[in-house]
């Protein structure tokens, strides 16, 4: 038990350090890291549905296509391509979209519709949310005519997610005996309403701290930061529940074995998969971009 705890702690520290280091480092490190994470998550998803859902998704083509979707968004948002090339960069994505259904004509699988559905679902569920990180990380600066790398936004998303998980776990452990009402018992029997409220309060407190430290770079009002934290908290919780529903459907405990004691890639980033697109909607709503 102690050995597992030590392994889990060490691997967790390594994971957080690598994630934070790449985000606050060079934009290319950010792009390389999340291109890798996108590929690993797509490969993991394809393997799960092939092994447990009776599908026969082409893991290689599906993964390459999804990773390229991330790369296309990255180059488009970062300003590395301009003019007509900014549209052309998405053409290979269309090639993959055409290839996947046509390939089923020749592969003669028993359930081609299931293969299409899972392949395209993985792009919408995994590749697109990670791709939208680039929309948040890069912003055109009209004063200088350049594209700025705002690493504070993607980093804040993960800080909020970690704060939500930590707050929900601590408050849930302390108060679940007094407030045992379950959040979604059918999907996640251990999650309680009191834990979720504790996670939300923790996110709001962290939002106030981030507002203080990042104000010069992201001149948002305090209530905008509070809204940012609340959006990530709510949709991060939904993301966790959605992945739990997915695993229950497939009857698996973990999505994979990326980090010892931490499960797979989807287990580590399930909350982000809904929190990221929700954050994009939020920032466009408050007219930041």
Secondary structure, 3 states (H helix, E strand, C coil): CHHHHHHHHHHHHHHHHHHHHHHHCCHHHHHHHHHHHHHHHHHHHHHHHHHHCCCCCCHHHHHHHHHHHHHHHHHHHHCCCCCCHHHHCCHHHHHHHHHHHHHHHHHCCCCHHHHHHHHHHHHHHHHHHHHHHHHHHEEEECCCCEEEECHHHHHHHHHHHHHHHHHHHHHHHHHCCCCCCEEECCCEEEEEHHHHHHHHHHHHHHHHHHHHHHCCCCCCCHHHHHHHHHHHHHHHHHHHHHHHHHHHHHCCCCCCCCECCCECHHHHHCCHHHHHHHHHHHHHHCCCC
